């Protein structure tokens, strides 16, 4: 798992850097404005609407396919995949029709503060972007199919064509017609599917028309997916409340939250998503084979890996929130007010980084055991807390209060999941996890202190941006030197793997 996760991290780092090019381009030409708010809402709505079904289906697909393949072989698994693809296309058609009929109420639901030209633009953008749901649906299935076939690299690469076409559409929209923004978002999503299809075909998948809603495994998927869908709806309601309140707090508030969330998502995507992507098919197969000791060991290993990378990222983001935002976005139409709002949101999102990451890992552990109810219940409790805190904290802290509420609820939900998983599976190495976490936290705090002092010293001799980059490099070196000598199992294992690889090369 470690080697594959490391490969995915390298791919993701490059992909995320290109992805930041997309965000920087948007912020440069449109800043935190009514246009950027309208565009971001228009691409949020299709994802929001489909995510209720898509996440449930794609999450349930992996353990069920593993069971089918274990019992009946790959051909039966492909028949099940074809049936699911066709049912999903019908569902997507219904979702799009609904969205086209009720576009304006949907936009108002997501951004109650929109009015005038911003509202009109958001409605027009959304009517175009809704058609991307077809591609989102197919990507959700085919990427999981490749995970099952142990091809993790290709799904990780689909961000490249999407980012290319998104950046291109932003540039063209600024020079030609604003609606190229929305059209480009659909083309960008379609390019991801076009990238996946040849590799899915290479792994033996062949499309055949199968449509049977009474299929035993489709019924099992619905049973599994319903709690996941409810859990996802809970998370999306949080997003809805956040963005609705942000649209009322300030013009550009939605954009500021989005940019900060993208930075938080960079860490999650680079480390958490890659580790959970590799772990989930593996532990699903272990669950199908009743290998519960292996499952618990893999979950414990994944938790330690998350902590190893995310805890130092949390410390770094909290210390350098404002300089990082200024470095990445502080140019063009992105004015000082936008920098202030975005850096405040990033600081408070950073508090919950570890919570966001471990929640994803633990939820996948429950899903692999075909228990989708426990994560749903815990997510519902966390949502209630988040909504209450949103209204309280945003009143006193503005945009930063919305981010802090999200972080607190994520930490709370993760705590509940730890307790529930311990009750369900018994001991899974909490003592080792705690010891490793304390060591990593100590190293991270020393790293943060070294980076902050370095930044202050470098500022006297270089620009703010160069000083920031230098401080980050110094902090990273300090951190990795410290953890090298701390006797953390995951670090020793990765270093051993690298040494073996280097010997093989020579």
ZAMARGU-4260 file (C-alpha; in steps of 0.2 Angstrom, whole numbers, plus 5000, padded with zeros to 4 digits):
<rodrens>
0) 5000/5000/5000 | 5014/5012/5005 | 5023/5011/4988 | 5007/5013/4978 | 5001/5028/4989
5) 5018/5036/4986 | 5017/5035/4967 | 5000/5042/4968 | 5006/5056/4979 | 5019/5061/4966
10) 5006/5061/4952 | 4994/5071/4963 | 5007/5084/4968 | 5010/5088/4949 | 4991/5087/4946
15) 4987/5099/4961 | 5000/5111/4955 | 4992/5112/4938 | 4975/5113/4947 | 4982/5128/4956
20) 4985/5136/4939 | 4967/5134/4936 | 4962/5143/4953 | 4976/5156/4950 | 4970/5160/4933
25) 4952/5162/4939 | 4957/5173/4953 | 4968/5183/4941 | 4955/5187/4929 | 4939/5187/4940
30) 4946/5189/4958 | 4933/5186/4971 | 4918/5194/4962 | 4900/5192/4957 | 4906/5183/4941
35) 4917/5171/4950 | 4904/5168/4963 | 4891/5164/4949 | 4903/5152/4940 | 4908/5143/4956
40) 4890/5140/4961 | 4886/5134/4943 | 4899/5120/4945 | 4894/5116/4963 | 4876/5113/4959
45) 4878/5098/4947 | 4891/5090/4959 | 4879/5093/4974 | 4864/5086/4965 | 4873/5071/4958
50) 4884/5067/4973 | 4869/5061/4983 | 4868/5046/4971 | 4885/5046/4963 | 4895/5044/4980
55) 4883/5031/4986 | 4884/5021/4970 | 4903/5022/4967 | 4907/5018/4986 | 4895/5003/4986
60) 4902/4997/4969 | 4919/4991/4975 | 4914/4979/4989 | 4899/4972/4979 | 4910/4969/4963
65) 4923/4961/4975 | 4910/4949/4981 | 4903/4945/4964 | 4921/4942/4957 | 4925/4931/4972
70) 4909/4920/4969 | 4906/4921/4950 | 4921/4928/4941 | 4925/4944/4931 | 4912/4941/4917
75) 4898/4942/4930 | 4906/4958/4938 | 4906/4966/4920 | 4888/4962/4918 | 4884/4970/4934
80) 4895/4985/4929 | 4885/4987/4913 | 4869/4986/4921 | 4874/4999/4934 | 4881/5011/4920
85) 4864/5010/4910 | 4854/5013/4926 | 4865/5028/4931 | 4863/5036/4914 | 4844/5035/4916
90) 4845/5043/4933 | 4857/5057/4926 | 4844/5061/4913 | 4831/5063/4926 | 4842/5074/4937
95) 4846/5085/4922 | 4828/5087/4918 | 4824/5092/4936 | 4839/5104/4936 | 4833/5113/4920
100) 4815/5115/4926 | 4820/5122/4943 | 4837/5131/4940 | 4833/5148/4948 | 4826/5140/4964
105) 4841/5129/4965 | 4853/5144/4963 | 4843/5154/4976 | 4844/5139/4988 | 4863/5138/4986
110) 4866/5157/4986 | 4852/5166/4994 | 4862/5182/4994 | 4863/5182/4975 | 4852/5195/4966
115) 4852/5206/4950 | 4865/5202/4937 | 4874/5189/4948 | 4858/5179/4950 | 4854/5180/4931
120) 4872/5174/4927 | 4872/5160/4939 | 4856/5153/4932 | 4862/5154/4914 | 4879/5146/4919
125) 4870/5132/4929 | 4859/5127/4914 | 4874/5124/4904 | 4885/5115/4917 | 4871/5103/4922
130) 4875/5093/4906 | 4891/5088/4914 | 4882/5076/4926 | 4882/5063/4912 | 4901/5063/4912
135) 4903/5064/4931 | 4892/5048/4933 | 4902/5038/4921 | 4918/5044/4928 | 4912/5038/4946
140) 4910/5020/4940 | 4925/5018/4928 | 4938/5025/4940 | 4932/5013/4953 | 4933/4999/4940
145) 4951/5003/4937 | 4955/5004/4956 | 4948/4986/4957 | 4960/4981/4943 | 4974/4989/4953
150) 4976/5003/4941 | 4977/5018/4952 | 4988/5029/4941 | 4976/5033/4927 | 4961/5039/4938
155) 4974/5050/4947 | 4979/5058/4930 | 4962/5063/4924 | 4964/5080/4933 | 4977/5085/4919
160) 4965/5086/4904 | 4951/5094/4915 | 4963/5108/4922 | 4970/5111/4904 | 4952/5114/4897
165) 4946/5124/4912 | 4961/5136/4911 | 4959/5137/4892 | 4940/5141/4895 | 4944/5155/4908
170) 4956/5163/4896 | 4944/5162/4881 | 4929/5168/4891 | 4939/5184/4896 | 4944/5188/4878
175) 4927/5182/4870 | 4911/5178/4879 | 4908/5175/4897 | 4898/5159/4894 | 4913/5150/4887
180) 4917/5148/4906 | 4902/5137/4908 | 4904/5128/4892 | 4922/5125/4896 | 4918/5117/4913
185) 4907/5103/4903 | 4921/5100/4890 | 4933/5099/4904 | 4923/5085/4913 | 4920/5076/4897
190) 4939/5076/4894 | 4941/5066/4910 | 4930/5052/4904 | 4938/5052/4887 | 4955/5049/4895
195) 4948/5035/4906 | 4939/5025/4892 | 4954/5017/4883 | 4961/5011/4899 | 4945/5004/4905
200) 4944/4995/4888 | 4962/4988/4890 | 4957/4980/4906 | 4944/4970/4898 | 4928/4980/4900
205) 4916/4979/4885 | 4900/4989/4885 | 4884/4979/4883 | 4866/4985/4885 | 4860/4977/4901
210) 4845/4985/4910 | 4838/4976/4925 | 4832/4986/4940 | 4827/4970/4949 | 4845/4963/4949
215) 4850/4956/4966 | 4866/4966/4967 | 4858/4982/4961 | 4846/4980/4976 | 4860/4976/4988
220) 4869/4992/4981 | 4853/5002/4984 | 4852/4995/5002 | 4871/5000/5004 | 4870/5016/4995
225) 4855/5024/5004 | 4864/5027/5021 | 4879/5034/5011 | 4868/5045/5001 | 4860/5052/5017
230) 4878/5054/5024 | 4883/5063/5008 | 4868/5074/5009 | 4873/5079/5026 | 4890/5084/5020
235) 4882/5094/5005 | 4869/5102/5017 | 4885/5109/5026 | 4892/5116/5010 | 4875/5123/5006
240) 4873/5132/5023 | 4891/5138/5021 | 4889/5145/5004 | 4872/5153/5008 | 4879/5162/5023
245) 4895/5167/5014 | 4884/5175/5000 | 4876/5185/5013 | 4892/5190/5023 | 4901/5198/5008
250) 4902/5200/4990 | 4915/5187/4985 | 4913/5177/5001 | 4909/5161/4991 | 4925/5163/4981
255) 4935/5166/4996 | 4928/5150/5004 | 4931/5141/4988 | 4949/5146/4986 | 4953/5142/5004
260) 4944/5125/5003 | 4955/5122/4987 | 4971/5124/4997 | 4964/5113/5010 | 4959/5101/4997
265) 4977/5101/4990 | 4983/5093/5006 | 4968/5081/5007 | 4969/5076/4988 | 4988/5074/4989
270) 4989/5063/5004 | 4972/5057/5011 | 4963/5053/4994 | 4978/5043/4988 | 4980/5033/5004
275) 4961/5029/5005 | 4960/5026/4986 | 4973/5012/4988 | 4967/5006/5005 | 4948/5004/5000
280) 4948/4990/4987 | 4962/4981/4997 | 4951/4981/5013 | 4935/4977/5003 | 4944/4961/4997
285) 4950/4957/5015 | 4932/4959/5021 | 4925/4948/5007 | 4938/4935/5013 | 4934/4938/5032
290) 4952/4943/5034 | 4948/4956/5048 | 4965/4956/5056 | 4973/4961/5040 | 4959/4974/5038
295) 4962/4982/5055 | 4981/4982/5052 | 4978/4991/5035 | 4967/5004/5043 | 4979/5007/5057
300) 4993/5009/5044 | 4983/5021/5034 | 4979/5032/5049 | 4998/5033/5054 | 5002/5038/5036
305) 4988/5052/5036 | 4995/5059/5052 | 5013/5058/5045 | 5009/5070/5031 | 4994/5080/5037
310) 4999/5085/5054 | 5014/5095/5048 | 5003/5102/5034 | 4991/5108/5047 | 5005/5117/5057
315) 5012/5125/5041 | 4995/5131/5034 | 4991/5139/5051 | 5008/5148/5052 | 5008/5154/5034
320) 4990/5156/5029 | 4991/5174/5023 | 5008/5173/5015 | 5003/5157/5005 | 4986/5165/4999
325) 4996/5181/4994 | 5009/5170/4985 | 4996/5160/4975 | 4982/5172/4972 | 4988/5190/4976
330) 4988/5197/4959 | 4976/5204/4946 | 4958/5206/4952 | 4962/5197/4968 | 4962/5213/4980
335) 4968/5214/4998 | 4951/5211/5005 | 4950/5195/4995 | 4967/5190/5002 | 4961/5194/5020
340) 4945/5184/5018 | 4953/5169/5010 | 4968/5168/5022 | 4956/5169/5037 | 4946/5154/5030
345) 4962/5144/5026 | 4968/5147/5044 | 4952/5140/5052 | 4950/5126/5039 | 4968/5120/5043
350) 4962/5116/5061 | 4951/5102/5055 | 4963/5095/5042 | 4967/5079/5051 | 4949/5077/5056
355) 4944/5078/5037 | 4957/5066/5033 | 4954/5053/5046 | 4935/5054/5044 | 4938/5048/5026
360) 4949/5034/5031 | 4937/5027/5044 | 4921/5029/5034 | 4929/5018/5020 | 4933/5005/5034
365) 4915/5004/5038 | 4910/5004/5020 | 4922/4989/5017 | 4912/4980/5030 | 4896/4985/5022
370) 4891/4995/5037 | 4885/5012/5029 | 4873/5016/5043 | 4887/5021/5056 | 4896/5034/5046
375) 4878/5041/5041 | 4873/5043/5059 | 4889/5051/5065 | 4889/5063/5050 | 4871/5068/5054
380) 4877/5072/5072 | 4892/5082/5065 | 4881/5091/5053 | 4869/5097/5067 | 4884/5104/5076
385) 4891/5112/5061 | 4875/5121/5056 | 4873/5128/5074 | 4891/5133/5075 | 4889/5141/5057
390) 4876/5153/5063 | 4885/5157/5080 | 4903/5159/5073 | 4899/5168/5057 | 4890/5182/5067
395) 4906/5186/5076 | 4920/5180/5064 | 4913/5182/5047 | 4920/5170/5033 | 4933/5163/5046
400) 4919/5157/5057 | 4911/5146/5044 | 4928/5138/5041 | 4930/5135/5060 | 4913/5128/5062
405) 4917/5115/5048 | 4933/5110/5056 | 4926/5108/5073 | 4912/5097/5066 | 4925/5087/5056
410) 4935/5083/5072 | 4919/5079/5082 | 4913/5067/5068 | 4931/5058/5067 | 4931/5056/5086
415) 4914/5047/5085 | 4920/5036/5071 | 4935/5031/5081 | 4924/5025/5095 | 4912/5016/5084
420) 4926/5007/5074 | 4934/5001/5091 | 4917/4995/5097 | 4914/4986/5080 | 4931/4978/5077
425) 4940/4977/5094 | 4957/4984/5096 | 4965/4990/5080 | 4982/4998/5087 | 4976/5014/5095
430) 4991/5014/5107 | 5003/5013/5092 | 4993/5027/5083 | 4994/5038/5099 | 5013/5036/5101
435) 5016/5039/5083 | 5004/5055/5083 | 5013/5062/5098 | 5030/5060/5089 | 5024/5068/5073
440) 5015/5082/5082 | 5032/5086/5091 | 5042/5086/5075 | 5028/5097/5067 | 5029/5110/5080
445) 5048/5111/5079 | 5046/5112/5060 | 5034/5126/5062 | 5045/5136/5074 | 5060/5134/5062
450) 5050/5139/5047 | 5043/5154/5056 | 5060/5160/5062 | 5068/5157/5045 | 5054/5167/5037
455) 5057/5182/5048 | 5076/5181/5045 | 5074/5179/5026 | 5062/5194/5024 | 5076/5205/5029
460) 5086/5200/5013 | 5073/5194/5000 | 5055/5197/4994 | 5040/5189/5004 | 5037/5176/4991
465) 5055/5170/4990 | 5056/5171/5009 | 5041/5160/5011 | 5047/5147/4999 | 5064/5146/5008
470) 5056/5145/5025 | 5045/5130/5019 | 5060/5121/5012 | 5069/5124/5028 | 5054/5118/5038
475) 5052/5102/5028 | 5070/5098/5030 | 5069/5100/5049 | 5053/5089/5049 | 5060/5075/5039
480) 5077/5074/5049 | 5067/5074/5065 | 5055/5060/5060 | 5070/5050/5053 | 5077/5048/5070
485) 5060/5045/5079 | 5058/5027/5076 | 5041/5029/5067 | 5037/5012/5059 | 5029/5020/5043
490) 5044/5031/5040 | 5056/5016/5042 | 5046/5006/5030 | 5046/5019/5017 | 5064/5023/5019
495) 5067/5004/5017 | 5057/5003/5001 | 5066/5018/4994 | 5083/5010/4997 | 5078/4994/4989
500) 5072/5003/4974 | 5088/5012/4973 | 5098/4996/4974 | 5087/4989/4960 | 5091/5004/4949
505) 5110/5002/4952
</rodrens>
